[in-house]
Amino acid sequence: MKQNELGPSLGARRESKRVGRGDGSGHGTYSGRGSKGQKSRSGGGVRLGFEGGQLPLIKRLPRKRGFTNIFKTEYNVVNVSKLDIFPPASEVSPEQLLGVGLIKSLSLPTKILGSGDINHPLSVKADKFSAAAEKKILAAGGKVART
């Protein structure tokens, strides 16, 4: 047996329903659409979300409306207080943060946030810093570098 001789198993494929091909076919005259009404016409039917004139759900619940910004930048975030695990005067980069498990991957940019305190000087490299984080690192005698 060759690949080109293979066929679907019995009963796996069904013939398409050919509507509007005469009464003898069993699907003639109204072609399974019933008689009269909007849904029987070509192009008939109501638009998405239409509820027959009743105030639609999307308009009844205004808090649910809005949008999701598809251009939003997701960051790996690390608070300043978490940087205390590094020895004084060491250099902290996203690679070191990944190594100690403070961030999950290097595919996202890293941002340092200002929650907590830092007690010793560190040279920190990251993509972004909050104003508070930058101030605290510099006040502890450290350096800030953007990658």
VOSE-497090 format. One record per residue (C-alpha): y, z, x; residue in one letter; residue number from 1. Coordinates in Angstrom, 3 decimals. Example, Ala and Ser with C-alpha at 12.3 -4.5 7.8 and 13.67 -1.06 7.14 Angstrom:
2
<Y:-4.500 | Z:7.800 | X:12.300 | lodren:A | nulo:1>
<Y:-1.060 | Z:7.140 | X:13.670 | lodren:S | nulo:2>
% end
This chain:
147
<Y:0.000 | Z:0.000 | X:0.000 | lodren:M | nulo:1>
<Y:3.447 | Z:-0.909 | X:1.274 | lodren:K | nulo:2>
<Y:6.853 | Z:0.587 | X:0.499 | lodren:Q | nulo:3>
<Y:7.959 | Z:-2.514 | X:-1.383 | lodren:N | nulo:4>
<Y:4.905 | Z:-2.191 | X:-3.666 | lodren:E | nulo:5>
<Y:5.787 | Z:1.328 | X:-4.795 | lodren:L | nulo:6>
<Y:7.157 | Z:1.763 | X:-8.288 | lodren:G | nulo:7>
<Y:8.308 | Z:4.673 | X:-10.427 | lodren:P | nulo:8>
<Y:5.567 | Z:6.809 | X:-11.984 | lodren:S | nulo:9>
<Y:4.572 | Z:6.120 | X:-15.572 | lodren:L | nulo:10>
<Y:7.137 | Z:7.497 | X:-18.037 | lodren:G | nulo:11>
<Y:9.795 | Z:8.127 | X:-15.378 | lodren:A | nulo:12>
<Y:11.980 | Z:5.189 | X:-16.460 | lodren:R | nulo:13>
<Y:13.041 | Z:4.632 | X:-20.052 | lodren:R | nulo:14>
<Y:14.316 | Z:1.394 | X:-21.577 | lodren:E | nulo:15>
<Y:18.004 | Z:1.625 | X:-22.524 | lodren:S | nulo:16>
<Y:18.854 | Z:1.804 | X:-26.220 | lodren:K | nulo:17>
<Y:20.227 | Z:-1.632 | X:-27.195 | lodren:R | nulo:18>
<Y:22.522 | Z:-0.862 | X:-30.111 | lodren:V | nulo:19>
<Y:24.093 | Z:-3.477 | X:-32.361 | lodren:G | nulo:20>
<Y:21.264 | Z:-5.998 | X:-31.972 | lodren:R | nulo:21>
<Y:20.246 | Z:-6.365 | X:-35.608 | lodren:G | nulo:22>
<Y:18.743 | Z:-4.150 | X:-38.295 | lodren:D | nulo:23>
<Y:15.192 | Z:-4.897 | X:-37.147 | lodren:G | nulo:24>
<Y:15.871 | Z:-3.036 | X:-33.900 | lodren:S | nulo:25>
<Y:16.511 | Z:0.238 | X:-35.732 | lodren:G | nulo:26>
<Y:19.955 | Z:0.487 | X:-34.107 | lodren:H | nulo:27>
<Y:21.854 | Z:-2.204 | X:-35.956 | lodren:G | nulo:28>
<Y:24.726 | Z:-2.087 | X:-38.486 | lodren:T | nulo:29>
<Y:26.476 | Z:1.153 | X:-37.508 | lodren:Y | nulo:30>
<Y:24.817 | Z:1.406 | X:-34.074 | lodren:S | nulo:31>
<Y:24.215 | Z:5.155 | X:-34.325 | lodren:G | nulo:32>
<Y:27.900 | Z:5.945 | X:-35.001 | lodren:R | nulo:33>
<Y:27.701 | Z:6.683 | X:-38.704 | lodren:G | nulo:34>
<Y:30.156 | Z:5.038 | X:-41.071 | lodren:S | nulo:35>
<Y:33.951 | Z:5.164 | X:-40.893 | lodren:K | nulo:36>
<Y:36.157 | Z:7.673 | X:-39.128 | lodren:G | nulo:37>
<Y:37.838 | Z:7.953 | X:-35.792 | lodren:Q | nulo:38>
<Y:34.593 | Z:8.396 | X:-33.861 | lodren:K | nulo:39>
<Y:33.079 | Z:5.223 | X:-35.299 | lodren:S | nulo:40>
<Y:35.855 | Z:2.956 | X:-33.973 | lodren:R | nulo:41>
<Y:35.950 | Z:1.354 | X:-30.562 | lodren:S | nulo:42>
<Y:37.985 | Z:3.534 | X:-28.236 | lodren:G | nulo:43>
<Y:37.805 | Z:6.233 | X:-30.898 | lodren:G | nulo:44>
<Y:37.649 | Z:9.944 | X:-30.284 | lodren:G | nulo:45>
<Y:40.162 | Z:12.620 | X:-29.432 | lodren:V | nulo:46>
<Y:41.701 | Z:13.353 | X:-26.047 | lodren:R | nulo:47>
<Y:40.419 | Z:16.102 | X:-23.812 | lodren:L | nulo:48>
<Y:41.475 | Z:19.541 | X:-25.056 | lodren:G | nulo:49>
<Y:42.468 | Z:18.337 | X:-28.546 | lodren:F | nulo:50>
<Y:41.411 | Z:20.814 | X:-31.225 | lodren:E | nulo:51>
<Y:42.200 | Z:18.943 | X:-34.418 | lodren:G | nulo:52>
<Y:45.839 | Z:19.980 | X:-34.556 | lodren:G | nulo:53>
<Y:45.109 | Z:23.678 | X:-33.978 | lodren:Q | nulo:54>
<Y:47.147 | Z:25.045 | X:-31.067 | lodren:L | nulo:55>
<Y:44.924 | Z:24.242 | X:-28.080 | lodren:P | nulo:56>
<Y:43.464 | Z:26.980 | X:-25.916 | lodren:L | nulo:57>
<Y:45.452 | Z:25.835 | X:-22.870 | lodren:I | nulo:58>
<Y:48.707 | Z:26.379 | X:-24.812 | lodren:K | nulo:59>
<Y:47.566 | Z:29.656 | X:-26.362 | lodren:R | nulo:60>
<Y:46.954 | Z:31.237 | X:-22.955 | lodren:L | nulo:61>
<Y:50.069 | Z:30.504 | X:-20.880 | lodren:P | nulo:62>
<Y:49.037 | Z:32.865 | X:-18.075 | lodren:R | nulo:63>
<Y:46.075 | Z:30.596 | X:-17.344 | lodren:K | nulo:64>
<Y:48.244 | Z:27.579 | X:-16.604 | lodren:R | nulo:65>
<Y:49.439 | Z:26.731 | X:-13.125 | lodren:G | nulo:66>
<Y:47.943 | Z:25.035 | X:-10.133 | lodren:F | nulo:67>
<Y:46.110 | Z:25.618 | X:-6.871 | lodren:T | nulo:68>
<Y:47.926 | Z:24.391 | X:-3.791 | lodren:N | nulo:69>
<Y:45.452 | Z:22.105 | X:-2.013 | lodren:I | nulo:70>
<Y:47.621 | Z:22.107 | X:1.125 | lodren:F | nulo:71>
<Y:47.524 | Z:25.909 | X:1.579 | lodren:K | nulo:72>
<Y:46.709 | Z:27.003 | X:5.141 | lodren:T | nulo:73>
<Y:44.003 | Z:29.665 | X:5.370 | lodren:E | nulo:74>
<Y:44.242 | Z:32.027 | X:8.344 | lodren:Y | nulo:75>
<Y:41.964 | Z:34.416 | X:10.214 | lodren:N | nulo:76>
<Y:44.038 | Z:37.598 | X:9.880 | lodren:V | nulo:77>
<Y:43.896 | Z:40.542 | X:12.282 | lodren:V | nulo:78>
<Y:46.021 | Z:43.681 | X:12.015 | lodren:N | nulo:79>
<Y:47.738 | Z:45.127 | X:15.076 | lodren:V | nulo:80>
<Y:45.806 | Z:48.409 | X:14.691 | lodren:S | nulo:81>
<Y:42.513 | Z:46.562 | X:15.319 | lodren:K | nulo:82>
<Y:43.726 | Z:45.409 | X:18.764 | lodren:L | nulo:83>
<Y:43.359 | Z:48.971 | X:20.149 | lodren:D | nulo:84>
<Y:39.709 | Z:48.237 | X:21.005 | lodren:I | nulo:85>
<Y:40.864 | Z:46.073 | X:23.928 | lodren:F | nulo:86>
<Y:41.621 | Z:47.820 | X:27.272 | lodren:P | nulo:87>
<Y:45.296 | Z:48.197 | X:28.304 | lodren:P | nulo:88>
<Y:46.994 | Z:45.175 | X:29.936 | lodren:A | nulo:89>
<Y:44.188 | Z:42.816 | X:28.905 | lodren:S | nulo:90>
<Y:44.683 | Z:39.356 | X:27.469 | lodren:E | nulo:91>
<Y:43.655 | Z:38.923 | X:23.828 | lodren:V | nulo:92>
<Y:42.989 | Z:35.387 | X:22.545 | lodren:S | nulo:93>
<Y:41.155 | Z:34.057 | X:19.461 | lodren:P | nulo:94>
<Y:38.034 | Z:33.643 | X:21.634 | lodren:E | nulo:95>
<Y:38.048 | Z:37.380 | X:22.496 | lodren:Q | nulo:96>
<Y:38.681 | Z:38.271 | X:18.841 | lodren:L | nulo:97>
<Y:35.656 | Z:36.169 | X:17.867 | lodren:L | nulo:98>
<Y:33.582 | Z:37.832 | X:20.578 | lodren:G | nulo:99>
<Y:34.203 | Z:41.342 | X:19.198 | lodren:V | nulo:100>
<Y:33.799 | Z:40.213 | X:15.573 | lodren:G | nulo:101>
<Y:37.400 | Z:40.612 | X:14.379 | lodren:L | nulo:102>
<Y:37.477 | Z:36.984 | X:13.198 | lodren:I | nulo:103>
<Y:34.660 | Z:34.867 | X:11.799 | lodren:K | nulo:104>
<Y:35.339 | Z:31.429 | X:13.322 | lodren:S | nulo:105>
<Y:37.712 | Z:29.462 | X:15.533 | lodren:L | nulo:106>
<Y:38.015 | Z:26.641 | X:13.004 | lodren:S | nulo:107>
<Y:40.857 | Z:28.451 | X:11.172 | lodren:L | nulo:108>
<Y:44.171 | Z:29.370 | X:12.835 | lodren:P | nulo:109>
<Y:44.624 | Z:33.054 | X:13.712 | lodren:T | nulo:110>
<Y:47.503 | Z:35.236 | X:12.512 | lodren:K | nulo:111>
<Y:48.325 | Z:38.742 | X:13.718 | lodren:I | nulo:112>
<Y:49.723 | Z:41.066 | X:11.039 | lodren:L | nulo:113>
<Y:51.740 | Z:44.250 | X:11.548 | lodren:G | nulo:114>
<Y:49.688 | Z:46.906 | X:9.742 | lodren:S | nulo:115>
<Y:49.013 | Z:49.987 | X:11.869 | lodren:G | nulo:116>
<Y:50.146 | Z:50.842 | X:15.400 | lodren:D | nulo:117>
<Y:49.311 | Z:49.694 | X:18.912 | lodren:I | nulo:118>
<Y:49.348 | Z:52.290 | X:21.704 | lodren:N | nulo:119>
<Y:49.052 | Z:50.257 | X:24.890 | lodren:H | nulo:120>
<Y:50.405 | Z:46.939 | X:26.238 | lodren:P | nulo:121>
<Y:48.405 | Z:43.779 | X:25.535 | lodren:L | nulo:122>
<Y:49.053 | Z:40.096 | X:26.121 | lodren:S | nulo:123>
<Y:48.213 | Z:38.564 | X:22.740 | lodren:V | nulo:124>
<Y:47.708 | Z:34.837 | X:22.066 | lodren:K | nulo:125>
<Y:47.486 | Z:33.603 | X:18.470 | lodren:A | nulo:126>
<Y:48.697 | Z:30.775 | X:16.232 | lodren:D | nulo:127>
<Y:51.091 | Z:32.970 | X:14.241 | lodren:K | nulo:128>
<Y:52.521 | Z:36.486 | X:14.254 | lodren:F | nulo:129>
<Y:54.242 | Z:38.400 | X:11.490 | lodren:S | nulo:130>
<Y:57.681 | Z:39.738 | X:12.465 | lodren:A | nulo:131>
<Y:56.416 | Z:43.333 | X:12.299 | lodren:A | nulo:132>
<Y:53.381 | Z:42.556 | X:14.491 | lodren:A | nulo:133>
<Y:55.511 | Z:40.835 | X:17.112 | lodren:E | nulo:134>
<Y:57.941 | Z:43.773 | X:17.191 | lodren:K | nulo:135>
<Y:55.129 | Z:46.351 | X:17.596 | lodren:K | nulo:136>
<Y:53.360 | Z:44.433 | X:20.391 | lodren:I | nulo:137>
<Y:56.625 | Z:44.004 | X:22.332 | lodren:L | nulo:138>
<Y:57.606 | Z:47.650 | X:21.741 | lodren:A | nulo:139>
<Y:54.269 | Z:48.761 | X:23.281 | lodren:A | nulo:140>
<Y:55.160 | Z:46.738 | X:26.404 | lodren:G | nulo:141>
<Y:52.927 | Z:43.772 | X:25.610 | lodren:G | nulo:142>
<Y:53.501 | Z:40.024 | X:25.461 | lodren:K | nulo:143>
<Y:53.265 | Z:37.543 | X:22.597 | lodren:V | nulo:144>
<Y:52.203 | Z:33.912 | X:23.104 | lodren:A | nulo:145>
<Y:51.680 | Z:31.236 | X:20.460 | lodren:R | nulo:146>
<Y:48.805 | Z:28.795 | X:21.000 | lodren:T | nulo:147>
% end
